Amino acid sequence: MALRIGIRREDKNIWEKRVPLIPEHIKKLKDENGIQTVIQSYPNRAFTDSDYVAAGAAVKEDLSECPVVFAVKEVPIKLLKENTTYIFFSHTIKGQDYNMPLLQKLLDLKCTLIDYETIKDANGRRVVFFGRYAGYAGMIDTLHGMGKRYLYLGKNTPFTKVKPAYEYKDLNEAKLHLKLISDELRESSLVEMPHLVVGFAGYGNVSQGAQEIFDILPFTEISAKQLASGEYEKVGLVKVVFREEDMVEPVDESKDFDLQEYYSKPENYKSNFEQYLDKMDALINAIFWNENYPRFITKEYLKNNADNLRLQVIGDITCDIDGAVEITYKATDSDNPAFVYDPETDQFTDGYEGKGLVDITVDNLPAEMPRDSSVGFSKALAPFVPGIVNADYNSSFADVKLPEEIKRAVVVYNGELTPNYKYLEEFLK
């Protein structure tokens, strides 16, 4: 029996042009492992049908002959086929209400689900992800938003020349443009602003991507303690990266901060992040958060400080709705990425103008750099494909021979939740 994988079209929204596996890797899988690929036609894809055909793939609408199907976004419930192994971002592992019907259907159809989000190494680090590209696009969009916001406030900065990430041909073109803006900043400073502080909440892959873009510009880096004390040279662009110990403190003031305790018992900690908010101009939110952790920006703080608000722009790359940034009330589209929140009226207005502060909340940022992000993602995913395809799914889950990183990411196996994901039964009820 021929080894076949399917790749479905990404038609969840008009912005989605990414692919899980690029033509170069499809060809390598065929030449080295005898794996045939069937791909659905889709003109919006970052790589064309002809690119895949040249790599040896077949273009067909029907993927039913493929026992393993790859996608980026969720496969629509009505298109799921029984006894099929699916690999995609399922957005189910937190018990998300809106995708419990999807999870239930996978169980009913005796399918197997492998979720990219849970493919991790032995140390719990994700190995297949788009996160760095979310950081790239999110930082570019935030710089663009800063240009728009400060122009509205009557301050002309070089950031007015930064385009949204999706308007650049690729990452390289964006970086080259930012280097030109960097040269201008070195010659003329910020224009009309003595200094501008940009904070980064978090230091993982997303934050690293955002910082890589920011670091093209001339800047001075300071610590969170320096920002809090005000003891630094207030000239030009200033960068500060916040770690957990900078952002929270134990509820019991007699105790010291303990990172592992914070992860395991976040209820023992409270936010002290507000001490920085009147000292920053822009913030990139790139930190992991769920409802067990404290919020870092609250509506109450913003309301109490509405008359003297220095913070003007938030790039909420993490985009947890009603999450670490409480004013993130919706995810936005790339062509309408921002809204202004007025703390006094608790009202939101799309765009960059108005009283309050700007929040940029695009939740599909890697799609703004579809070709670059697909290449990086496919490079990480492709080595696991032979192990996924060659596994005997007729064996028990305990006995199935999958790469360990993949086995840990199996949420559903032949219509049953695997041991690590049994907790989802409560959400399915």
Secondary structure, DSSP 8 states (H G I E B T S, - for coil): --EEEEE----SSTT----SS-HHHHHHHHHHH-EEEEE---TTSSS-HHHHHHTT-EE-S--TT-SEEE-SS---GGG--TT-EEEE----TT--GGGHHHHHHHHHTT-EEEEGGG-B-TTS-B-S--HHHHHHHHHHHHHHHHHHHHHHTT---GGGG---GGGSSSHHHHHHHHHHHHHHHHHHTTSS-SEEEEEEE--SHHHHHHHHHHTTS--EEE-HHHHHHT-S---EEEEEEE-HHHHEEESSTTS---HHHHHH-GGGEEE-THHHHTT-SEEEE-----TTS--SB-HHHHHHTGGG----EEEESS--TTSSBTT--S-BBTTB-EEEEETTTTEEEESS-SSSEEEE-BS-GGGGSHHHHHHHHHHHHGGGHHHHHHS-TTS-TTT----HHHHTTEEEETTEE-GGGTTHHHHH-
